[in-house]
Amino acid sequence: MNKHRPVPASLDDPLYYLENMDILVAWVADHHADLLTEQERSRLAAYTDLATGPRALLTRMVMRTGELFRADKLRYPELPVPESEALRILVHAGWLDPAPELSLDDLFRLFTLAELRPVFADWLQQQGHPKTLGKAQMRELLAEPFNAPRALGAWLPGGGEASNVVRLQDMALFDRIRLMFFGNLRQSWTDFVLVELGVQQFESVPFTSASRAFQQRAEVDCYLQMHACRERLDNGEPAVDVWPDVPGPVDNPWLTSRRDRLLLELGRQAERQGERELALEVWENSGHREARLKQLRLLERMKRFQEAWGIACQWRTSELSDAEAQGLARLLKRLAPKVGADQPEPVDNPPLQEFTLTLPKPDTGKVEWAALQHLGTDDAPVFYVENTLINALFGLLCWPVIFQPLPGAFFHPFHIGPADLTREDFVARRQQAFEQRFRLLDTGAYRREILDTFKNKQGIANPFVFWAVLDEALLELALHCIPSDHLEVLFRRLLNNIKEHRSGFPDLIRLVPEADHPEQRYEMIEVKGPGDRLQDHQVRWLQFFARQGIPASVCYVRWQDDEAIV
């Protein structure tokens, strides 16, 4: 495979978007050629052979919404040739259809009310309708008598060359290469083409045939089929009609996770549409972590208590995230009396450490900063870190694991982090590698590893590291004060559910480097101002801290002026 690492364009170049599109097309042609047909490879080669002006205009059209465009509305002054000349070349090369048939909806989308009124004025007048109708009203009246598509010249006789309409011919190909580049169709062209990628540094991850998410063309087709199903759901099509077209289970783990998400949404739609049995069937076939709880709650609403109880008891023995365990515990508590079972043993959560500060209300600034300034001393400085510090320590220690080139993790050279970061099997696929990094915590080598990575990877994008709020002095102090066994339990909980557990950390950390005992050298502090309360994910972190013996507390701030009023 081509080892060349592409260099993104600078925004100083008015055609920077074309350079970025060229990078994208070349990347797919280099790394996924075997997943393209001969005709598709030929079209991409033809794209590359286009002169700069036509290629830039084609890129602009691909990036826009829809496939139909008015020639007189295409205005891009940065093109090196007139738009009319670029259009002529694109039509001649087969990229554009110069005479597409247009539906009434197409016509009303492309033309203004002022342009359409003269076209239909006589007909409306003959039917007894006023000429001053709005666009929506006019469209509704015309829907039935003018339901057949026709060429623009038949809609607008004598409309002139300025009102020519063209249709993009190869959007299916461009969507396919967008999928192979991004690994999804959620991201638009503008997410890459119109971004100044050069302002950010990206980790250099080896890209090989074995690391690709798609190994066969059929897998690309499968994704496109699932995407079409999701679009049908989003457009309001009944779930019962979409379900037969959902691809069956696949061997590709990355595609399996996509299918699980599709089934989660299909079940939601089915339930909303009154198709409860379908929702149950769909959720039973989904491996998404939210699907099982939704299935159980629906069984409960359908009063199928015994069935729900049996599934819930079996599920209870699995490894669950805190949110799943909390939801399941509440469900079991409700179901127990319905099936004549004993109430499950309640979770014994230790009390949270809390204290109150009464401070003068500052003129400006957040309540966290007011607490920080009051609590911090020379011997025990306090830092506002929120979700940044523990995430960064984890990200720096586990850098080689995060950027391991596994299939479906990286699709192109501009990833901030692995594409499967929040997928169900992210940790399982890297379990051994994570364990190797965690063993450094036992030897003391983790401190040097983290600090060296901080220096060597400075500024390179990592989903756990926010460079703007980190400095070496804070890292060194934190590594001195936080015991390694505490770091390990924090990191392991983070991995238990990355999507959920990357947030919810306390706002402040107090570091006491001269304390006698390691457990007394730091404390995490969640700050709550007047009227503010703990959120569920914050409570779960605080309960975890209490169970693990990790020093943490909640600081409730009250303002002196408010107390004086009371």
C-alpha angles and dihedrals in degrees: 000000000000108000094194113121110216120234115221121233126255122243087232087077109079088213094049090123090060092052090052092048090050089053091051095048093045092049093054092043090051101042104029104032092122090058092057127079120242089254092052092049089049091052092050090050088050090052090054091049094055116108117256097259099051091040091053092049091048089051091051090052094047089053094053127082118270133004101261122084137176110233092216091057096055103100118162111154093187091069113110091223133040115277090241091058092047090049092050091054093047091051092048091049092051098248092117134041105221095198111037122168112248129209121218088257090054091050094050091047094052102040134054128241090252090055094046101045096073090049095058102024096103094047093047091048092050089053091051097252123136120251091232096072117139121246096257093049092047091049091052093051093048097046098093104035093043101039097124119093116239140172119278091249089060092051096042110026110199092009091145132223093290091071097050115140124209131190127216109241104198108044091125089059093046091049090051094052090044088056093048092048100045099027089231141050093227091086116074129216089260090062087072111012097051097039123098094231092177092074090068130057120223131202113255105240120183110244116206137160090259093055095055118112091215115057097164135034089238088065091056089048090050091054092048090050091052090047090053089052091051092050090051089053091048089051091056101257112155113265091228089063094047097046096075090056096052109110116248124247114308134205093229107096093205092053090044090061090051090050091049090055092048091052091049090057094040089055091051091052092045092054092048089050093052095254095129098159090051091050091053092048093048095047091048088058094047121090092198112128092235096050099074094054091047090051091052094047091051092050087051092052089049088053092240088138100157092052091048092047093053094050092044094051091050092047091049090072092060126093105268136187117240092257092051092047091049093049092045093049091053091048094049090049090055094043099047097078090043091060098034094249129140116265112262115254107269117244108257103224114185117235117270120244110245138174137171130229124196109203138169109264110252121228091232139004137061125297089244091063092049090053092045093054091049097046100041123093135173090257095042111030118192123217131197101230107140107169096348108078104052091038090052094049089051093045093050095046094046098038095123091051095047090053097042107137099237122159111281094013101097127022102172140004096268104070120134087203142337115312091226094054095121096032120120095249099041094111097035091058090053101032097120093047092050091050090054091054092046090054087067087067088065095052101044091241090114093082095060091040092054095045093046091050090049090056099039097044097039110159097001112134116258124164091228100042123077103189097190093068099039131088133172094245092057092047093050092048093047092048090051094049106037112073115235093236089057090051090052095054090046091051093047092052089048089056092048089075114355095183092054102031101049087082135045098066116142118270099238139036123200115205121201106183096177097052114127098231124048092229089059096053096086144022131189115218128196111204122211122184127207110306094008122120138191117273121226095254090049091051090051091053092047092049089050090051090051093050092048096045093245110153109246136140143175118243115203110200121207124185119235092221091055092052091049090055091051 
